[in-house]
């Protein structure tokens, strides 16, 4: 006993014997812990939460125990207890050698827990079955529920009702079991617990959910597996809902009766698997904004280096995002920037949002859902939900009652599960009142909870990528975005980019698209020839506007000139995770000037009647996207060309879709005068002009001049004339003239 004073802390029901085979294990471990190559982490916590971290890989590599991994896997209880005895003796010797005065009580009366980290191999949660009971495993998952902290009785003294003899009884795994006989031999079977002598430790239960594979093929059609985990001592309060954790521990079985889920006698033979945690590694404790749950091997680093040296890197990344969708290069570029995100910064205690949000609105059948699924597959951490089946609690946080303790616990929703990643929401227009639950999460990047006596805030640092269909199945250009999808301006203002997809008949584009689809189904090369044909078509139509076609031309020509295949999703995912973890770009003076000039241009046009409110949100959006543009190429500085690319992408989004043919850039979209009001106003202008002229026939240039004089700014004046014609306000009288139908001068 004097050789190892802490023996009774780890083997309370067994006395020490030098001939015990476990003593040899303890001696070898103690000798190794006292050596200069010891893997112990010093100093230890002296506030009652005593534990020492042991790196499994280092211990196996330099430790004296042969087949340590196999012993730990098959008999974890004995191995961990022996390591605890050796660590206890090593701590005591080092304490005596240093003559430290900071310890509140002698080491002899303290139990020091040996915690194993980096245990391999890592087991999937779905593989935890009955054959793994009493095995030491390492699992990884998302924390979806965190229970309340409660004290657990480890041991307690009982007093014999006959002879008053006191006996200390230990409770393994927290199961209450009073003594069966008196230690004094009085044959009494009645014992009274002395609660003042109870030895307690902190206890908490969490629930983790497995991380589904990114390809979605091996897990299709199966409900994600969840597993209960018990945390004790200093492991409690190490995670919150939404965290990604790696847990090393022992698989155990618990009766359904003790779990409080069974009130009948039918389930006496049913048991529930859980893990008693020995160590917890929380990946959220790493650097802010880093996606550290993805490890990088040497092969991954070589692949990332090869990708970074590719020419036309940004075009390659956007093309590799979803190569099965033909065209939409600017939208893919916006999605790529969203995956990389901006740099996190915090000044004066205020944290600036670094995660962009994107909304895609358009006609059905244009590939919106496929692009969202592609983003979710390549994101280092992505959550995909459908708006017509999502609820407010499913998106944010749910308050549930624990069946064991009866307390309320938090259960994470989609936005919390997507923390430091992306949350793709399809069918965004069918969510109803659930939009209001996104207001705080999209701007403050947190979710506040005030339910059932629980008041707290959870992190939701995620990029929201939403896709919506317009009302009636077809986008009506005579209405605003708000009128097309019935979404509040408060939600629309939180999106950095809003893209509108219109299904316009185009014979050449339709032919090239059909060739692309046929090549995919025939397993042929989706070839560079089709991309070159499209590029030549866009080049021939470049006279429609230099600004409008600049970003399209660069991306399409770069993609058309590529002879390589798109990047595989695995490599693209690793590249994004590496860039977000190690690359933190800052704005250069040239980039600042470009963004500031464009922002001031928007503010100057803000005074018109039907202009979108331009605030600092638009400026911050451009800053985030510019930093993402530099991060995509692993650069630490945002150049002037990066800022110019972002300006052109902003113009190609919802703002550029509201460019007037007669008055330049007018950013009228989400609020102000709608297209229907513009129609009524313009019809009144035509009526007054017909009365003055005595003639109700107008040419297109004359109508365009009237619209410009009365500040009626529309997306495309030719489309605006088509709307007037379709609604019966004007009739076509020739190749370039129309007659007003509701005038006294109409013939």
URBEL-V277078 format. One record per backbone hydrogen bond with DSSP energy under -0.5 kcal/mol. CO is the residue of the C=O (numbers start at 1). NH is the residue of the N-H. Records with the same first field share a line. If there is no record, write none. Layout:
CO: NH  NH
//
This chain:
4: 7
6: 9  10
7: 10  11
11: 14
17: 20
20: 23  24
21: 25
22: 26
23: 27
24: 28
25: 29
26: 30
27: 31
28: 32
29: 33
30: 34
32: 35
35: 38
40: 42
46: 104
48: 50
49: 51
50: 113
52: 115
54: 56  117
55: 59
56: 60
57: 61
58: 62
59: 63
64: 66
65: 68
67: 71
68: 72
69: 73
70: 74
71: 75
73: 136
75: 79
76: 80
77: 81
78: 82
79: 83
80: 84
81: 85
82: 86
83: 87
84: 88
85: 89
86: 90
87: 91
88: 92
89: 93
90: 94
91: 95
92: 96
93: 97
94: 98
95: 99  100
106: 109
107: 110
110: 112
111: 113
113: 52  115
114: 116
115: 54
117: 56
124: 127
125: 128
127: 129
129: 132
130: 133
132: 135
134: 76
135: 137  251
137: 249
138: 123
139: 247
140: 211
141: 245
142: 144  209
143: 242
144: 412
145: 207
146: 410
150: 203
152: 201
154: 171
155: 199
156: 169
157: 194
158: 167
159: 192
160: 164
165: 160
167: 158  169
169: 156
170: 172
171: 174
172: 175
174: 176
182: 185
188: 182
189: 191
190: 161
192: 159
193: 195
194: 157  197
195: 198
198: 200
199: 154  155
201: 152
202: 233
203: 150
204: 231
205: 147
206: 229
207: 144  145
208: 227
209: 142
210: 212
213: 216
217: 220
219: 222
225: 210
227: 208
228: 275
229: 206  231
230: 277
231: 204
232: 235
233: 236
235: 238
240: 243
243: 143  245
244: 283
245: 141
246: 281
247: 139
248: 278  279
249: 137
250: 276
251: 134
252: 274
254: 272
255: 259
256: 261  262
257: 260
265: 268
267: 270
270: 256
272: 254
273: 228
274: 252
275: 230  277
276: 250
279: 248
280: 282
281: 246  283
282: 285
283: 286
287: 290
290: 292
291: 294
293: 295
295: 297
297: 301
298: 302
299: 303
300: 304
301: 305
302: 306
303: 307
304: 308
305: 309
307: 310
310: 313
312: 316
313: 317
314: 318
315: 319
316: 320
317: 321
318: 322
322: 325
324: 326
328: 332
329: 333
330: 334
331: 335
332: 336
333: 337
334: 338
335: 339
336: 340
337: 341
345: 352
347: 350
349: 351
350: 347
352: 345
354: 342  356
357: 496  497
358: 466
359: 361  499
360: 468
361: 501
362: 470
363: 366
367: 371
368: 372
369: 373
370: 374
371: 375
372: 376
373: 377
374: 378
375: 379
381: 422
383: 424
385: 426
386: 389  390
387: 390
391: 395
392: 396
394: 414
395: 415
396: 413
398: 400  411
400: 409
402: 406
407: 402
409: 400
410: 146
411: 398
413: 417
414: 418
416: 419
418: 421
421: 463
422: 383
423: 425  465
424: 385  426
425: 467
426: 387
427: 430
428: 431
431: 434
432: 435
433: 436
434: 437
435: 438
436: 439
437: 441
438: 442
439: 443
440: 444  445  446
445: 460
447: 458
449: 456
451: 454
453: 455
454: 451  456
456: 449
458: 447
460: 462
461: 420
462: 464
463: 423  465
464: 358  466
465: 425
466: 360
467: 428
468: 362
470: 473
471: 474
473: 364
475: 477
476: 479
478: 676
480: 484
481: 485
482: 486  487
484: 471
488: 491  492
489: 493
491: 494
492: 495
497: 359
498: 654
499: 361
500: 502
501: 363
502: 504
506: 510
507: 511
508: 512
509: 513
510: 514
511: 515
512: 516
513: 517
514: 518
515: 519
516: 520
517: 521
518: 522
519: 524
520: 523
525: 527
527: 531
528: 532
529: 533
530: 534
531: 535
532: 536
533: 537
534: 538
535: 539
536: 540
537: 541
539: 542
541: 544
542: 545
545: 549
546: 550
547: 551
549: 553
550: 554
551: 555
552: 556
553: 557
554: 558
555: 559
556: 560
557: 561
559: 562
568: 572
569: 573
570: 574
571: 575
572: 576
573: 577
574: 578
575: 579
576: 580
577: 581
578: 582
579: 583
582: 584
586: 638
588: 592
589: 593
590: 594
591: 595
592: 596
593: 597
594: 598
595: 599
596: 600
597: 601
598: 602
599: 603
600: 604
601: 605
603: 606
604: 607
605: 608
608: 611
613: 615
615: 618  619
616: 620
617: 621
618: 622
619: 623
620: 624
621: 625
622: 626
623: 627
624: 628
625: 629
626: 630
627: 631
628: 632
630: 633  635
631: 634
636: 586
637: 639
638: 588
639: 643
640: 644
641: 645
642: 646
643: 647
644: 648
645: 649
646: 650
647: 651
648: 652
649: 653
650: 653  655  656
653: 657
655: 658
656: 659
664: 660  666
666: 668
667: 612  669
669: 481
674: 678
675: 679
676: 680
677: 681
678: 682
679: 683
680: 684
681: 685
682: 686
683: 687
684: 688
685: 689
686: 690
687: 691
688: 692
689: 693
690: 694  695
696: 740
698: 738
699: 703
700: 704
701: 705
702: 706
703: 707
704: 708
705: 709
706: 710
707: 712
708: 711
711: 713
716: 720
717: 721
718: 722
719: 723
720: 724
721: 725
722: 726
723: 727
724: 729  730
725: 728
729: 741  742
731: 739
736: 700
737: 733  734
738: 698
739: 731
743: 746
745: 696
//
